[in-house]
Amino acid sequence: MATVGDKVGFLARERQVAPPGWNRWLVPPAALAIHLSIGQAYAWSVFKTPLEKSLGITGTQSALPFQLGIVMLGLSAAVLGTTVERRGPRWAMLMSLLAFCSGLLISAAGVWAGMYWVVVVGYGLIGGIGLGIGYISPVSTLIKWFPDRPGMATGIAIMGFGGGALIASPWSISMLKAFGEETTTGISQAFLVHGLVYAVFMSLGVLLIRLPSPEFTAEKEALLKDRPKATVAFNVSANNAIKTPQFWLLWVVLCFNVTAGIGILEKASPMLVGFFDGSPTPITVTAASGFVALLSAANMAGRFVWSSTSDVVGRKNIYRVYLGVGALLYLVLLTVGSTSTPLFVVAAMVILSFYGAGFATVPAYLRDLFGTYQVGAIHGRLLTAWSVAGVLGPLIVNAIADAGKSAGRTGPDLYATSFYIMISLLVVGFVANELIRPVDPRFHEPAAEDGAGAGAAGTQDSESVVKK
């Protein structure tokens, strides 16, 4: 049932349609304003040690807000994906702003009061909902604007999410040093500043985002004329997509690729310090924070470079690289990683570039398999794989490391079992990718006789908005 907010006002869907002649290159900055902000989640490892010291919690406990945030990202994206498609990207971005920034402010209050569970609820539960809503909306909008280069388009947006920590990590470290990194007051102030500044920055995306205009339909056909491989002549609904083996095989691919990367990312700073503990060249905490920034840069660059490459070599081939080469690099870390700091850093950076690229490429993979009709909703449901991986990856690494510390292990021995598990998961993901085939036509949406039915929904989206 439509509400008044659906029909009138700033958030009305028809108010989100671009005017004739709108430059589609104005849409990526709107997406980046959201993704660079919510990408702060990837800098969580900077807060782990200060929170453990100030609140007296374990490494596993300090990972919980981040883990819950990723769980809620996937769940909120899955549950609200269809609503986001219906209400439009501006509504979704505003809801993301309110939830994500409120989560940071609630976390600030929780740390100040010394109440760990408030941080879990604020950052993990409420902030995680903002992550999910904000993540999928710019992606599905960009796919509509860039039908000729879907991999590049989604890479631009999701590059921002990966690069969020590149900004947030050094910024957070500076604030913690200035405010007091071992005091609840200092950590609280850092969360407070984050919440307020990100609210302003995300507002730019809310104001700038637009849906394609009816006039863009003709331009779209011209864009696709020289790129026949980019054309998808069918569509599959979100409800039908989850009935196909392709969806669940891709779910496994995404889940295990994410698990392998997020385990390193969530514990990046303490992992580097611990890996070389007792070696002739120990790593300082300051140097480890630089490692976090390097991983963020690799995560960010991989999302654009590898995803854009997928437009040329194909989605299936590029995932063979992510999963196959990723498994080999984990083997390198396991066998000779502790002999050279540069080798460890480079191998970890490439793994993280594959991790980020997996996120950036998967919307285009979904578009190739299921069309553009409800790609945002399908993407949202697929992100439940991220929810599982968000728990699985940090749990594997933190639980095994905590157990190793209790048993007196140090250095690489703390992470050897974790790395063996990651290699196994990547191999399973590689096999799942090999099994993906085109979707059976019985799942395709029937096209209406006049060409304006579900089969043409991807191109008719904004026209139907105007008619309403």
C-alpha positions, 0 to 999 in steps of 0.5 A: 500500500502506497504511503503519502511519502511515496507520492509527494515530497523530496523522497518521492520516487518521481522526484528522483528521476534525472532531468533530460540531458543529465550527465550519468557521470554525476552518479558515481560521486553520489555513490562514493559519498555513501560508500566511502562513509560506510566503508569506515567499518573496514577500519574497525581493527584500529579500535580493537586494542583500545577497546580491549584495554579500556573496557577489559574485553577479549579479542573475540569480544572486540570483534563482535560489533564488527561481526554483527555489523556485517551480519546486519548488512546482509540481513537488512540488504536481503529483507529491504532489497525490494523496498529499496528498489521500490522507493528509490536510491534517495530514500535508501541513502537517507535511511542509511545515513540515519542508521549508520550515523546513529550507530556511531553516536550510540557507540560513543555513548556506550564507550563513554559509559563503559557499557560494552553491550551498547557499543554492540547494539549501536555499531553492530545492530543499528549501524549494520542496518545502515551498512546494508541499505546504503550498500545496495542502493548505489550499486543497483542504480549504477547498473541502470546508468552504465549498462555497457560497463556494469563491472566498471560501474559497480567497481567505482561504487564498491571501490568507495566501500573498500577505500573507506578505511583508507580515510578512516584508519589514519583519521581514527588513529590521529583522533585516538592519539589526540583524545586519549586512546586508552580512555573511554572518553577519548574513544567516545569522542572519536566515535562522536566525531565520526558520526557527525562528519559522516552525516554531513558527507553522506548528505551529499550523496542523498542530494545528488543521486538520480534515476535514469530518465525516460530519454536515457532509454534511447541513449542506452541502446546506442551505448550497447550497440557496439558492445553486444556481449553487454546486452542481457535479453532476459530478466529473472525476478528476485523470487525466482532467482533464489530458486535457481542453483546459479544463485546458491552456487554464487552464494557459496563463491561470495561467502568463501571468498569473503571469509578468506579476506575478512579474517585478515582484514578484521585482525590486520593490525594485531596479526602483523605484529603477532606474525613477526613476534620474536623474529629478528625484525619485529613489527611496531604497532605504528607500522602495523597501522600503516599495514591496515592502510595498505590493505585498504588501498589494495582492497579499494584498487582491486574493486575497480581494477579487477572488476573493470577487467571482468568486463573484458575477460568475463565474470567466471574467468575473473573469479577463477583468479580470485579463488585459485590465485588467492588459495596459492597466496595463502599457501605462500603466507603459510610456508614462507610468509614469516621469512620476509615482511615485504613478502607477507605484506604484498601477498596479503595486499593481493589477497585483499584486492581479490576480496574487494574485487569479489564484492565489486564483480558480483553485481555484474555477475548477477546482472549477467545471470539474472538481468537488470529487472530486480538486480538490487533485490537479488544482490541484497539476498545474495549479501546474506553470504557476507553476513555468514562470512562476517561471522565465520572469518573473524571467528576462525581467526580470533578463536584460533589465535586466542586458543593459541595464546592460551597454549603458549603459541607465538608468531606464525603458529597462532595463524597456521590453522586459520590459513589452512582453513582459508585455503580449503574454503577458497578451493570449494569456492573455485569448484562452485564457480566452475559449476555455474551455468546459464539460468534455465529459461523457465525461470525467465520473466515473460515479456509483455506483448507491448514490450513493457512487461517484466522482461523489459523492466530494466529499461522501463524503470523510470518510464513507469515512475513517470507514468505513475 
